[in-house]
Structure formats: structure tokens, C-alpha cells
Amino acid sequence: MSNPAQAVVAVVDDDPRVLLSLENLLESSGYAVRRYGSAAAFLEDPVLRVIDCLIADVGMPVMDGVELQRLAATKYPELPVMLITGRHELGPAGAMAANNRGIFLKPFDGLELLQAVAAAIQDARRGPVA
């Protein structure tokens, strides 16, 4: 992606250390980051339409990342979503849904995540292929 500074990535995780770590990683690559400690906080944010990519943890209380992905897809079907998880038994087939751009098992490679974010945003901005 040529200008990630204009892209906004939302990170949803109930672990503040993960939120901070991902914020640092994404900001070091020029992304604007919005952090949310729960799926509900993300869904209640009135500025969701400016989000270019969503990264969500699978294992959160009340509403997990898979359910968040499903709800986000109903409101924002073009929003690319990536899931992160420490649940190694979940595997890639466990959460594939609309606009899922991949599942990253913790601990994941930060460079791989950044590459996936850049590709997802670039694809989303390009729009659907006719």
C-alpha cells in the first residue's frame, strides 16, 4: 500500500497489552489505529464508516470475534476482517465468513499481519471485481 497513513485500522481485543502492542505495530507502519476493549464498544462507535480494516480477537467475553465479524459484515459488507486467536484448535476453517482475510494464531508474525492488512485495504479500496 502506497499511503497507509490515510488508512484506519480498528483493533478489538479484551487484553490491553495486545491492544497496545498492535497499536504500536500498526502505527509504526503509518496506520491510524482505533482501539476497542470489547466488540460492543466497537459496534457502538459512530465513526465505524471510516474504518478500513478490522482486526478482532476470537476469544473475548460476551461477544467473540467470530460473532463480531458476522455482525460487522451485515453493517459493513466491504470491511476486511482479520481474526487473531490463541485458540490453536480453531484453525483457519473455524471462522471463515464474509470478508474474512485470515486468521492469525498467537503469537503471530507482525510483518505477516502488516502485509495482510495492506493487501486487504488495497483490495477493498480497489472495489469488487466485475
QUICOR-V136484 format. One record per helix or strand of 2 or more residues. SS is the DSSP state (hx for helix, st for strand). FROM is the first residue (numbers start at 1). LEN is the number of residues. If there is no record, write none. Layout:
ss=SS from=FROM len=LEN
ss=SS from=FROM len=LEN
//
This chain:
ss=hx from=4 len=3
ss=st from=8 len=5
ss=hx from=16 len=13
ss=st from=32 len=5
ss=hx from=39 len=6
ss=hx from=48 len=3
ss=st from=53 len=5
ss=hx from=65 len=11
ss=st from=80 len=6
ss=hx from=92 len=4
ss=st from=100 len=6
ss=hx from=110 len=17
//
